[in-house]
Amino acid sequence: MFAPRSMPWPLVALFTAGYLASYLLPTTVGRLDSALPLSATQAGAIGSALLLSSASAGFTLAARVDRFGARALARLGIVLAVLGYGSAALTGSVPAVVLGAVVGGFGSGTMTAVAASGIAAGRDPHRATTSGLLVVSALAGALYLTIPRLGPGHGLPLGAVALTALAVWPFTGRLPARTAPAAGCDGIRRPLPHRRAGLLLAATMPCWSLAQNALWGVSGRIGLGQAHLTEITVGAVFAIALGAGLLGVVGAGALGPRLGRALPIGLGTALIAGCIALSASATDLPSFALGEIAWNLCYPVVLSYVISLAAALDARGRWAVLVGSAASLGTAAGPLTGSLLSARAGFPAMGEMLAAILLLAAVPMTSVALRTAPRRLRVVEFPIAPAPRPEVSLRNMVPVGEISQAGFEDLPVVDLSLRENPVPELPVKDVRAGEILVGGATVRDLSAKGIPVVQIPFTDTSGATVPA
């Protein structure tokens, strides 16, 4: 598909277009609440429906990307995203917005499934994943700085996602029609490897993702209502936080697998839990900015290692798509969960509950990373002493004729028959003295036919020449 050392940019572009909707979720939900006749809980429910549709696409296409082909599915996802998000951005009808969000979410999930399966089948899934997170974080940060300055309305973030999906279309021409055979070389479908580890990781990811996206879905309301900031200031904080996420992605890409996967996943999740508790209890700009920036610095680092862990469980990328879809379930339930918890318990109590969920989810995720870690081979040195070489004295050597026949009595004897092949005699009756026969013709015959004759002097003939 791609050169071993080259970056699969079509897959990175699909990854960016597929993940952008979830990155813009806070401003999307906030603008749905402010621009349409919806409550905060209803706006969060629309965001949850969008992400749930994206997760359903991942579950549906987890093992079918190789059957339908990466190029066809990627283009289908782009068409659905452009039509869904575009129609939702251009209308003010709530049912039409809901329908467009669901259709666009299915398109985002389709693009993400194609990207995840292709990245998992590549030579360096961690490097490709960090590149995708780097691009989507940079794009989302630029949009958070730009959208508040373009005016109010719910259509701006949705339209940005639709245009991004449309811009990815030219990259689909470099995708293969089929990423891999649908079955093995013998025509038998191979079952999912590492079933226990994969199921445990897939069962944990909804909780891990829900805890973070529950806060992410209400972060805008925390900044506006509890920290008393303006929309431009909140957008600037989000942009700086996503910029910090860029640094985290670059650091994760540079670090690579040197520390393994268990330490970044376990320790990083614990740090994220602390950041969520800090951000949810923020009452001013410094605490809100510190919590959001530190959280976005750690989140893409841990996510990159989780995606690479899922990719390591199956070379065909099926676990990567399933784990990503399971995470999308938590992402889908995040905005609604955050709205309900904050409405009933308040933002600080919500942050404490979400932090506790993250700490509990970190245990099985770290266990899976430890269980599936590649074992290092231990090198053991064996000292080998040189064998003594016997010295053979030439004085004690026995002639061949004097060798005793006692040691050769049990050897089999093979008779070989030789047949004489007669050597044909050359016709020399027409050859005169001083002439050489060449292919049945004399030198004089060759000279008569126009073939040049060279005379070669010999030192033992006293200057005589022999026609050659």
N, C-alpha and C positions, 0 to 999 in steps of 0.2 A: 504494500500500500504506500508506504512512505520509506525514505531512506532511514537506516538505523539511527543515525545521529541527527536527523532533521526534525524540526518541530512540526507536528500535524496541525497546521493552522486551520484547516477546515473544521476539525473537531473542536479546536479552541474557540472558533467563532460560533459554532453551534452551542457549545457550553455557555458562552457569554449570553447569547440570545435566550437560551432556556432558563438561566438563573436570574436574569435581570428583573423579572416580575416580582420575585420574592425579595430582591434587594430593595426595590422601590415600594415595598408593602406599606411602611409607615406613612409616607406621603400620599399613597393611593387611598388608604383607608381614611386618613384625615380629611382629604378633599371630598371623598364620597359623603362623609358626615356633614361637611360644611356647605357643599354645593347642591346636594340633593335632599329631599325631605325624608331623611333617615336619621335614626338615633345612632349613638356610638356603637351599641350592640349590633344593630342591623348592618351598619357599615362593616364591622368586623366579621359578620357572618358572610357578607359578599366576598371579602378577602379570603375567608376560609373556603368558600365554594370554589374560588379560583384555584387555590392551591390543592384542594381535594381533587379537582378535575385533572390537575397536573400529575398528582400521584397515581390516579387511576390509569392514566396513559402509560406510566412507567410499569405498573403491574401487568397491564395488557400486553405490552411489547417486550417484556423482559427477555423472553426466549424466542422472539419472532423477528428480531432485527436482521439476523442472517438469512431468514427465509424470504422476507420481502425486499431486502436490499437497503443499504444505508442511504443511498442517493434518493430513492423514491420516498422513504419515510421522512427524511430530512425536509424534502420539498413539501410533503403533505403537512408537516408540522409548521412550516413557514406560512403556508397558505391559511391554515386555521388560525394562527396567531395574528396575522395581518387582518383577516376578516373579523375575528372576534374582538380583539382590542380596538381595532379601528372603528367598528360599529359602536362599541361601548363608549368610545371617546367622542363620537359625533352626535350622540343622542342624549336627551335629558329624561327619557322614560326609564323608570326604575326597572320594570321587567326586561326591557331591551338591554339595559346595562348588565343585569344579572346574567342573561343569556350570553351576551358578548364576553363577559368575564369567564364563564364556564367554557365556551368554545376556545377562547384564547388560552386559557389554562391548559386545555388538552393539547393544544399546539405546542406550548412551552414544554410540557411533559414529554411529548414525542421527540422534540429536538434534544432534550436532555438525555433521553434513553439512547438515542443514536450516538451522542457524544460519549456517554459513559461506557457503552459497549465497545466503541472503537478505541477509547483511551485505555481501557482495561486490557485489550488485546495487543497493545503496543509494547515497545521495548522498555519504555520508562514511564509508567503510569503516573508516578509521583511528580515528575517534572512537567508532564502535560497538564496535570490537575492544577499545580501551582500557577502555571501560565494562564490557565482559564480563570482562576480566581483573581489573578493579578489584573487581567483585562476587565473583568466584570466589576471589580472594585473601583478601578479607575473611571470607568464609564459611569457607574452609579454616583461616585463622588462628584463628577462634573455635572450630572443632572441635578443633584441636590443643590448645587450652587446656582444652576441656571433656571430651574422651574419656578422658584419663588419670585424671580424677577420678571417672569413672563405674564404674570397676572393670575387671578383666581380661576377656579373651574376644575372639575374632575377629569377633564379630557387630556390634560397635558401629560401626566405620567403614563396613562394608558396609550396615548399616541406615541410617546417616546419608545415604549416597548414594541409597538407595531412597526415603527420605522426601523428599529434595530433589527427585527426579524427580517424585514424586507432587504436590508443591506447585506444580510448574510447569504442571500440567494446565490450570488456569483460563486461563492466558495463551494457550493454543492456539486459543481461540475467536476471537482477533483475527488469526490467521494466515489468509492467503488460501487458497482451495481450490487455486488454481494460481498459482505465482509468476511464470511467464513462459510464452509459447508454446513448444512443444517444437521448433518449426522456425521459419524465417523467414516473412515475409509471403507469399512465393511458394511455401511448402511445402517448401523445401529445407533440410536440416540444415546448419548452418554448422560448418565444421571449427574445431578449437581454434586461436586466434590465438597468435602468438609461440611457436611450437613449440620452437625451439631453447632459448630462454631458460626456458620452462616446464619442459622436460625436464631441463635442467641444474639448475634449482632443486629439482625433485622428486627428482633423483638425489642431491643433496647433503644434503637435509633428514634422511634416515635417519641419516647419520653425525653431523650436528649434534645431533639429538635423542638418539641413542644415548649419546653422550659425557656428556650432562648427566643423563639418567635412569639411567645406570649408577651414577653417584655418588648420585643422589637415592634410588635403591632401597636403598642400603646406608648411607645417612647415619645412620639410627637405630643401626645396629650400630657405626658409627665412634664415635658419641657415647657409647654404652653400654660398648663393649669397649675401644676405644683411648684415648678421652678420660676414661673412668671416671666418667661422669655417670649420674644417675638418670633414669628415664623421665619424671618430671615436669619435670626440668631440660631434658631434650632436647625435650620438647613445648613448653616455654616458649621455647626458642631457635628452634624452627621457627615458632612463632606470631609472635615478633618479626621473624624473617626475612620471613615473609609480610606483616607490617605494613610492612616496608621495601619489599617489592614493591608495596604500595599506593602508596607515595610515588613509586616509579619509574613506575607506570602513570599517576598524576596528572601527573607531569612530562612523560611522553611525550605525553599528551593535550594539555597546554598548549603543548608545543613544536610538535607537528603536523609538517607537511612543510617547516618552515623550513630545516632542515639537509639536506633530501633523505632518501633511504633508505640510500645507500651508506655514509655516515659512521657513523650509528648501528649498522648491521648489522656493518660491519667492525671498528670500534673496540670496540663492545660485546661481540662474540664474543671478541676478544683479552682483554678484561678478565675475561670469564667463565672463560676458560682458566686465568688466574692464580688466580682464586678457587677453582676446582676443585682445583688443585694444593695450595693452602693448606689447604683443608678436609680433603682426604684425608690430609694429613700431620699433622693436629692431634693433640696429646697432652694438651691441657688445655682448660678452658672458654674462655679468651679467644681462642685461635687457632681453636677450633671455631666459636665464635659469630661471629667476624669473617669467616671464610670463608663460612659459611652466609648471613649477613646480606648481605654484599657480593654474593654470587652471586644471591640472590633479589631484590636490588635491580636488577641488570642484566638478569636473564633475561626478565621480562615486557616490559621496554622493547624489547629486541631482537626478541622474539616478536611484539609488536604491529606492528613495522615489516616483519617477514617476512610476516605475514598480509596486511598492506595491499599489499605488493609482489605477492604472488600474486593478490590481488583486482584489482590494476591490469592484470594480464595478460589478463583476460577479464571482461567486464561481466556475463556470466551466472553467474559464480562457479564454473565448472568447474575452473579451475586452482586456485582457493582450496581446493576440496574435495580435489583430487588431491594438492596439496602438503601439506595437513593430514593426509591419510591416509598419505602417505609419511613424514611426521614421526611418525605413530603407530606405523609399523613400527619406527623407531628406539626410540621410547618402549617398545614391547613387548619388544624385545630388551634393553633397558637393565637391568632387574633381574637377568636371568639372566647377562648379560655381567659386570655388577658383581660378582655372587656368584662367578663362575668366576675372574675376574682377581684378586679379593681373596684367594680361597682359595689360589691358586697363587703370586702375586707379592707379596701384601701390599697394604695400603691405600695407602701412599705411592707405590709403583711404579705401581699402578693409576691414581692421580691424574695422574702424569706422562704416562702413555700417553694418557689421555683428553684432557689438555690439548693434546697434540700433534695428536690427531685434530681437535679444535676449530680449531686454528690452520690446519690444512690445509683444513678445510671453509669457513673464512672467505673464502678467495681466490675460489672460483667464485661464492659468494653475493654478494660485493661486486661482482664483474664483472657479474652479472645486474642488480643494482641500478643500476650505472652505465650499462649498455647500454639499459635501459628507462626511464631517467629522462626526464621531459618536457623537451624542449628549450625554452630561453628565447628568445623572439624579440628580436632586436636592433633597436632603433629608430634609424633613420637619418634625419637632417634634411636636406632639400633646400631651399636658399635660393631663393625665387621672387621675382624682381624685378618690380615693377608695370609692366605694359605702358603705353607712352605713349598717351594718348587724344587723337585729332586734334581740333583746334579748328575749329569750323564758324562761319564768319562769315555773319551774316545779310545783309550787303551783297552778298555774291557769290552768293546764292541765285537760281536761275533760275525764272521763273514756269512753271507746268505747261504752258501752251500753247506755250512755246518749247522744250520738251524735244525733242531730236532723236530721230527714230524709228529711227536706225541700230542702237541697242543692243537693239532689241526685234524685229528681223526674224525671229530663229530661234525665238521663243516660240510655242507652239501656241495656236490660237484656238479657243475653245469657244463654240458658239452656245447660248444659253439662251432657251427659249420660255416666255413668261408667259401664263397663262390667267386671264381675268377671271371672278370669281365674283360673280354678281348678289346684291346686298343686298336682302333682302325689305323691302317697304314696309310701314309700320305702318298699320293701319286707323284713320284719323283722321276718318272721316266722322261718327262719333258723339261726337267730342270737341268740347266747347264751349270758348269762350274762357275763359281763367282756370282750366282744368282740366288735369290731368296724367294721362296714360295710364299705368297700372301693371298690367303683365301682361295687357293687353287689356281692362281694366276701368277706368272712370273713378273719380275720387275720390268722386263722389257715390254710385256703386255700392258702393264700399267702406264708406262711412258708413252706407248702408242695410243692409249686412250686419252692422253692429255693430262694424266696425273703426274705432278712433279716428283722427281726422284732426287733424294738427298744423299750425297756421298759422305760417309762418316769415316774419318781416319782412325786407325788403331795404332797404338804405339808399338805393339808387338809384331806388326806386319811390315816394318821398315818403310813406312810411308805409303804402303799400298792402300788402295781404296776399294771398298766393297760397296757396290750399288745397293741401296736400301730403299 
